[in-house]
Amino acid sequence: MSGAYRFAIDRGGTFTDVVAETPDGPLVAAKLLSEDPEHYADAASEAVRRILAEHGDAPIAEVSIGTTIATNALLERKGERLALAITRGFGDALRIGTQARPDIFARHIVLPEQLPAEVIEIDERVGADGTVVRPLDEDAVRSAFAGVRAKGIDAIAIVLMHGWRYTAHEARLVALAREAGFAQVSASHEVAPLVKLVPRGDTTVVDAYLTPNIHRYVRQLDQALHPHDVLRFMQSNGGLADARAFRGKDAILSGPA
């Protein structure tokens, strides 16, 4: 769109940097503290407001943002409280992990803090060939989900054995989780359809942990921005995603990317 602004924003933990292409062509820049609640609610939208006030009001064709919100939330353990729903017998699979030891001779192994506040072992099992070895016990699932929701947990990661390929049980758990009132439901066959349980599970857990933070920020920014045509976020892979499709698993390296 000619005669419109285009903004590129880097929202870091300390500073937010903005470069704008003005309707007349020249580039202008702004730099604000990312957190300054006494003066503004959000640095990105405030920088946009100031540039528009200084260089003239005009439509905004595009806003592209890289942000460390997900990075900081993961490092500081400030994501959503969540539960992990996993096939019975594999409740500790993600804690055991790959058993990789960076220091092979260390006698005291310090494991990272696990993200799920609760682990629900689901009574089901599908074989590697798709055979249903143990049917999904939906009554037990409803009871378990209700118990977790009663503790105030609003996000859930669903990771079942062979769920990446044979998705029926995971899909049914998604429906039951939404029925139970979970606001954030991440299923491994949708988030990271990988053969191996541990990397698939880790990615799904991170997605459930971070996506609510991301969506809150997207909604806040979308409402605060001057009317705009396109709002996109930088993903960990360096590509841009529409704000509505931006989620936790793709946001961890958004800022560095």
N, C-alpha and C positions, 0 to 999 in steps of 0.2 A: 504494500500500500504506500503510494507516494504521499508526501505531505503529512507523515506520521512519525512518531518516535519508535525507536527500537532500543530496548534496554538489555544489557548483560550485567548480571549481578553475582557477586561472590560474597555469600554470607558466611563469614567465619565465626569462630568462637569469640574473638576480640573485636575485629573490625568488619564492617560491611563495605565493600568497594563496588561502585556502580560506574559503568561506562554507558553513555547514551548516544545514539545517532539521532541528531535533531532533524526535524522536517526539512531544514535547509541544507543538511548534509554534514556540517562540522560535528566532530565528536566532543562531548563534554564529560566530565567525571565528577564524582562526589565520593566522600569517605566519611562514614559515621561509625560511632561505637555500636556494636551489635546489641548491646543491652544498655539502655539509658531510660529507664521507666519514668523518670521525672520529666522528660521532655517529649517522649514518643513511645507508642506501644510496640512498633515494629520498625526496624531500621530500613529494610528494603523499601517498604511503601513510603516511608518518610523521605528517603532519598529521592524517590520518584516525584513526590509532591514538591520538593524543593527545586528540583531541576525544571519541572513544569512552571513553577512560579517565577523562576529566574529567566527562562528562555522562551516562555510563551506557551499557552495552553494549546494542545492539539491532540488528535486521537493517538492511541498507543496501538501499534500494529503487533508488537511482540515483546514479551518479557521472558528472558531465559535466566535461570537461577542455578547456581551450584551452592550447596549448603552443607555444613558439617553438623547439622542437627542430629542426624542419625548416628554419625561417628561419635559425637559427644555423649549421646544417650546410652550407647553401647558401652563406651569406656567408663562412664560414671554410673552405670547400672540404674538409669533413670527411665527405662522403658515401661511398658504396660505389665502389670501383674498377669501372669498367664499360666495355663495348665497345658500339659502335654498328654495327649491321648495316643497310646501306642499299644501294639499287640501284646497280649498277656505273655509274660515270661521275658519281655524285653524292656521292662521298666527302667533298668539301669544301663541300657545299651549306649545312650548318649554320654552318660557320665564315664563309662569305661572307655568310650571313644575308640580310636585306632591303636591306643597304647603306645603311641610315639613318645620317645623320651629324648628331649633335646640334650639333656646331660645324662648320658648312658650310665655313668658311675654314681650318680646322686643316690643317696640312701633315703633321703626324705623327699618324697614326691608331693609337690603342692599343686593340686588340681584347681583349675579356674572355677569361680563361683558359677553354679548352674543357673540358667535363666528361668526355667519353669519353677513356679512356687508350689505346684502340685503335679503329680504324675498319676494318670488314670490308666490302669492296664485293662485293655478292651478284650473281652472274651470273644475272640474270633481268630480264624487262621485260614489263609488261602495259600495253597502250595505254589511252587515255582512254575507249575504247568497250568495254573488257573483253577485247579480243583479246590472246591470249598471243603477244607479239612474240618473246620469247625464253624458253624453258622454264627452270624452276628447276633448276640443276645441284646436285643433292643431294650427290653425292660431294665436290664442291668445298666445299660448305657444311660437311659433316662434318669435313673436313680443317682448314678455317679455324677452326671452333669448337673443335676439339681443341687447335689451336695456342694459341688465346687462353686456354683453360682451363689449359693447361700453365704459363701465366704467372701463375696465381693469381687471375685475374679471374673473379668469381662472379656478375656481373650483366650483363644485355644489354638494349639497346633496339633494337627492330626497326621500321624505317621504310622502306617501299617506295613507289615511285611509284604513285599511284592505289590504294594499299593500303587507304585509308579506305573505298573502295567495293567493290573487287574483292579480297576478303580471303583467297583460297585460298593464295597464296604466303606471306603473313604467317603464316597459321595453320599452315602446314607448317613454317615456320621456328621457330615456338614449340615444336612437337613435337620438332624436331631439337635445339633449344637445351636442352630439358629432358632429352632423351636424352643430351646431352653433359655434363650435370651442373650447368647454371646454376641457382642457387637463386632468383634474381630474373629474371624474363623479362617485359618490358613491350613489348607490341605496339601500334602506333599506332592500329589499327582498334578496339582495345578501350579504350585510354587516352584518345584525343582524335581521333575520326573527323572530321577537318577536311579540306577540299579542298586547302588550301595546304600544301606540303611542309614549309616552314620552321617555321611555328608548330606544326604537328602533330609534327614531329621534335623541336623544343625541349621541348615538353611531355612527350613520351615519354621523352626522355633524363633530364629532371628527375625523372620518376616512378621510373625505374630507379635513379637516383642516391640518392634519398631514402627510398624505401619500405623497404629493409632496416633503416635506422635506426629508422623509425617502428615496424616490426613488432617489433624487439627491445625497444623501450621498452614497447609494448603488452603483450607477453608478460611482461616484468618486473613491470609494474604490476599486471597481472591476477593474477599469482601472489602479489604482496606485499599486495594489498588484503584487508581483512576480507571474508568471504563477501558477495557482492553480487549483485543481480539484473541490473542493466543498467550497462554501461560504454560511454559515448559520448564522441566527440571533436568539438570544434568544427572545422569546415572553413573554408577561406578565404572561402567565400561566406556565412558566418554560420550555416549550418545544422549540425545535429548528425548524425554518422554513427556507426553501430555500430562498436565497436572493430575487429571483424573485417573491416570494409569500408573502414577508414581507410587511405589510401595517400598516397604522396609528393606527387603532383600536386595534391591537395586540401589539403595541410597547410602550405604555405608561409606563409600568413597566418593560421594557426590562432590564434596568440596575439593578434595585433592585432585579429582579428575578435571 
